[in-house]
Amino acid sequence: MTAFAALMVVAAVAAAVDWVAVGTSNKQLEYLAKPAVLAALMAAAAAIPAGRIDLVDRRWWFVAALGACLAGDVLLMLPGELFVPGLAAFLAGHTLFIGGFLQPPSPDGGPPFSFSPTGLITAAVLVVVVESVPAALIIRSLSGEGRRGLVVPVVVYMAAVVTMAVLACNVGNAVAAVGALLFLASDTVLAFDRFVVPVPRGHLVVHVTYHLGQALLVLSLLG
C-alpha cells in the first residue's frame, strides 16, 4: 500500500469516528477525530507519487487549502465565539482551491484544465439557482438585530464557495465537481442550521458532506 492510500484510509477511519462522535454528542472524541481527518487528507495530497499525478501545481494549492480548512475546523470547534475567524480561515481555503482550479492548461490543452465559456455560464446559473433560496433566507435572517455585522462576511464567503464550485464543474474532472458540490452543500446546511432554522441531524449532515467533499477533492488530483 502506498503512503497516499494509507493516509486516505486513516482519513476515512478518522471521518467515521468523527461521525459517530457527532451522532452521539461525544465532544471530546470529536475534538480528536475532526482535525485528524483534514490532517490526513492534507498529508495524502502531499504524498501522491510524482508519477501518478500531472496536477503538480494544483496539488500544492490544494494542500494549502486543506491546511486553511483544518485551521477553520479547529476555530469553529473550540469553545467561544470564533465564527468569524473560522469563516476567514475557510474563506482562505476556498480562495486557495480557486487558485488550484485556475492553474494553467496542460501542454495538450485538454482536461482537466480546459474551461468552456458555455460550461462556466451553465454551471454558474445552475449553482446560483439552487443556492438562491437558502442564500436569501440566510441573508434575511442575518439582517435582523444583532447579526447585521455578519451579512458582508457571509456574502463574501458565499461568493467564494460558489465560485469554487462553478470552477470545479468545468475542469473536466467529475470527482472534483462532486467534491466541490458536496463542500458547497455542507456550508449551506451549516449556515441554514445556524442562522435560519435547525436542520434535523444538521451537525452530522454538515460533517458527512464536508468530509466526503474534501476527500473527493483530494482524489481528483489523481486525474
Helices and strands as residue ranges (DSSP letters): H 3-23, H 27-47, G 50-52, H 56-77, H 83-101, H 117-142, G 148-150, H 151-168, H 174-195, H 202-219, G 220-222
